[in-house]
């Protein structure tokens, strides 16, 4: 499947950019041109925001159950068109196609979940005495801006869009210019197949440096949800401060994955491999700091390296990992091999660009494991956003918690142990928004997701997300 041009989708129509400019989208598997992508300007964003604002009143005044039924229908449509959506995302990101069915199912789950609880935002009666009738209601904020990364386009989009729509907001989404096609297609299906009114979900395609500031400046936009880098979050925060605009930010991570000496190594080894190689390491919750209790360190590393060595990376649909999605990110990851060499840190496996002829054309990185890393090295402090793991030994529980928390980030963490008391003690002391025990994964739609410290603020997923896309109003009546 190929597509010649990716355009914005506004008010139920594909829209060319005002300036008539397009950029090349490159195929990460081959480095060759895949399609043209619209380069929208501030005027394009403003027109889309007008559409979102025009659609707002009718959408938020629908009964919550009516909105819910439309979102559940969108889930059905996503599943029905899953092959096409998955094909677009696989082409744009380079993900192995075998991963697409599970990803599409997760996207559908977001719309099912929030469609099912759209009427759960109950008000609250406040007892302030017999002379008053007082209550609190939650209302939609208005037009919600959603700025998305390139590593998981549909998943990240559904995670923000579904609760925002369920709460009665309209959504103006800006996908990454590197991976816009799958979201544009889902927005088209939302209107043309699922029956969402035009303007309820608009998608503007273009450079983040252009569309992001324009979105913040547009007076129709009342809140922005951003998933991206720390730098992107900081820049957006500075701009939003001028308007006192609320934000939800999920930013970088350098998550600790902790293996105690009583762990089930048959589970911990493959789980730790997946923690840093899934999606070629391109996920902000990746477990890229592997903390291993020192008395099992050598045995664990030996088994880990053996498991990594069996992984097959490549352009094939059934490969364990595909390419890095953008050339800039590929170059960034490769630069850390030079950082490691300058520090005198040697790789137990990997640590170089692939020499396999199958991989010469695309942006492939060998999964890399570094040992002899201390927690103050750039390999351990900076988000590399690729399949690069640093292994750090620890002495005991207290030492593991100290090392894990000695990071500016706090998005996720993993614990491997058979001791349930230890699990609860350590989980209670870790500074991370999501902690997974005896596996390493992304949690569930029902679980809130977000960061501590520089990993951001606000929460996606779960019931809490609805609160982040609404505002409270108190009504106090003297009787």
Helices and strands as residue ranges (DSSP letters): E 5-6, E 8-10, E 13-15, E 22-26, E 33-38, H 42-60, H 64-80, H 82-93, G 97-99, H 100-116, E 124-126, E 132-140, E 143-147, H 153-166, E 170-174, H 181-192, E 201-203, H 208-217, E 221-227, H 230-243, E 246-250, E 256-259, H 265-277, G 278-281, E 289-293, G 294-296, H 297-309, H 327-343, E 347-349, G 357-359, E 368-370, H 378-381, E 388-394, H 397-405, E 409-410, E 412-416, H 420-429, E 434-437, E 452-453, E 456-457, H 464-468, E 470-478
